[in-house]
Amino acid sequence: MTRLDIVALCGSLRAASFNRMLMKLAIESAPSTMAVEVLDWREVPVFDGDLFVKGLPAPVAALKARIASADGVLIVSPEYNFSVPGGLKNVLDWLSRGDDQPWSLKPVAIASASGGPLGGARMQYDLRKVLLYLNALVLGKPEVFCGVAQTKFDASGQCTDDVTRKFAIDLMSAFDRWVRGVAKMKG
Ligand SMILES: Cc1cc2nc3c(=O)[nH]c(=O)nc-3n(C[C@H](O)[C@H](O)[C@H](O)COP(=O)(O)O)c2cc1C
């Protein structure tokens, strides 16, 4: 079986991010048939149509090329004010323009962690809406919402919650099947 080439984006930049911990757990839980590379978007400037027409800034061009070449994208993000964090939305806005935008028919899996009980659910539905418009193929199930995340990871970032660990395994094996299914459909 071919090894899938997956890239991952985290919606939080902070070092002690629970979403980064959840992303790391998902990567560690992925089947051996999948390799996951984390992409950094810290240097992406705020979208500006004038910059866009001059040519993509280097950090945007690099993200675009890597997402385009990947078999699928894992996005793990917090919810900010009931929606997608501005930084992550800004990345999606940069990578949304033109016929060669990299999301079209791209398999995507989503997970989120939050300090509150809903685990970022409202963010996920907004993110799904944006990705739908971009013609991405977002995995439907399992939905992974890690609520009250501060009780589910220890000081070293290890997940201490069996339910979250199981969700991470289930997400990544479902994503493996999803990516392969999409590839089969594309022929
Ligand atoms: C600007 C901002 C807005 C937030 N809005 C929400 C929110 O709408 N819903 C929620 O559950 N948590 C919200 N939170 C709390 C986050 O869930 C919490 O800070 C979480 O740890 C952020 O993710 P991270 O640990 O990956 O950085 C917000 C936090 C910030 C910084």
The ligand as an SDF file (V2000), in Angstrom:
LIG
                    3D

 31 33  0  0  0  0  0  0  0  0999 V2000
   -9.2500   35.4130   20.9320 C   0  0  0  0  0  0  0  0  0  0  0  0
   -9.8250   34.2120   21.6280 C   0  0  0  0  0  0  0  0  0  0  0  0
  -11.1680   33.8880   21.4520 C   0  0  0  0  0  0  0  0  0  0  0  0
  -11.7020   32.7470   22.0540 C   0  0  0  0  0  0  0  0  0  0  0  0
  -12.9910   32.4030   21.7870 N   0  0  0  0  0  0  0  0  0  0  0  0
  -13.4560   31.1880   22.1860 C   0  0  0  0  0  0  0  0  0  0  0  0
  -14.7100   30.6940   21.7370 C   0  0  0  0  0  0  0  0  0  0  0  0
  -15.4360   31.3340   20.9910 O   0  0  0  0  0  0  0  0  0  0  0  0
  -15.0820   29.4660   22.1430 N   0  0  0  0  0  0  0  0  0  0  0  0
  -14.3080   28.6830   22.9740 C   0  0  0  0  0  0  0  0  0  0  0  0
  -14.7100   27.5600   23.2940 O   0  0  0  0  0  0  0  0  0  0  0  0
  -13.1270   29.1440   23.4250 N   0  0  0  0  0  0  0  0  0  0  0  0
  -12.6740   30.3680   23.0540 C   0  0  0  0  0  0  0  0  0  0  0  0
  -11.4440   30.8190   23.4640 N   0  0  0  0  0  0  0  0  0  0  0  0
  -10.6920   30.0290   24.4520 C   0  0  0  0  0  0  0  0  0  0  0  0
   -9.8850   28.9520   23.7400 C   0  0  0  0  0  0  0  0  0  0  0  0
  -10.6770   27.7950   23.5950 O   0  0  0  0  0  0  0  0  0  0  0  0
   -8.6530   28.5910   24.5700 C   0  0  0  0  0  0  0  0  0  0  0  0
   -7.8870   29.7540   24.8410 O   0  0  0  0  0  0  0  0  0  0  0  0
   -7.8070   27.5570   23.8580 C   0  0  0  0  0  0  0  0  0  0  0  0
   -6.8460   27.0730   24.7570 O   0  0  0  0  0  0  0  0  0  0  0  0
   -7.1370   28.1480   22.6200 C   0  0  0  0  0  0  0  0  0  0  0  0
   -6.5190   27.1340   21.8750 O   0  0  0  0  0  0  0  0  0  0  0  0
   -4.9580   26.7920   21.9930 P   0  0  0  0  0  0  0  0  0  0  0  0
   -4.7570   26.2300   23.3910 O   0  0  0  0  0  0  0  0  0  0  0  0
   -4.7360   25.7690   20.9460 O   0  0  0  0  0  0  0  0  0  0  0  0
   -4.1770   28.0480   21.7800 O   0  0  0  0  0  0  0  0  0  0  0  0
  -10.8950   31.9580   22.9030 C   0  0  0  0  0  0  0  0  0  0  0  0
   -9.5540   32.3130   23.0900 C   0  0  0  0  0  0  0  0  0  0  0  0
   -9.0240   33.4010   22.4570 C   0  0  0  0  0  0  0  0  0  0  0  0
   -7.5510   33.7220   22.6330 C   0  0  0  0  0  0  0  0  0  0  0  0
  1  2  1  0
  2  3  1  0
  2 30  2  0
  3  4  2  0
  4  5  1  0
  4 28  1  0
  5  6  2  0
  6  7  1  0
  6 13  1  0
  7  8  2  0
  7  9  1  0
  9 10  1  0
 10 11  2  0
 10 12  1  0
 12 13  2  0
 13 14  1  0
 14 15  1  0
 14 28  1  0
 15 16  1  0
 16 17  1  0
 16 18  1  0
 18 19  1  0
 18 20  1  0
 20 21  1  0
 20 22  1  0
 22 23  1  0
 23 24  1  0
 24 25  2  0
 24 26  1  0
 24 27  1  0
 28 29  2  0
 29 30  1  0
 30 31  1  0
M  END
$$$$
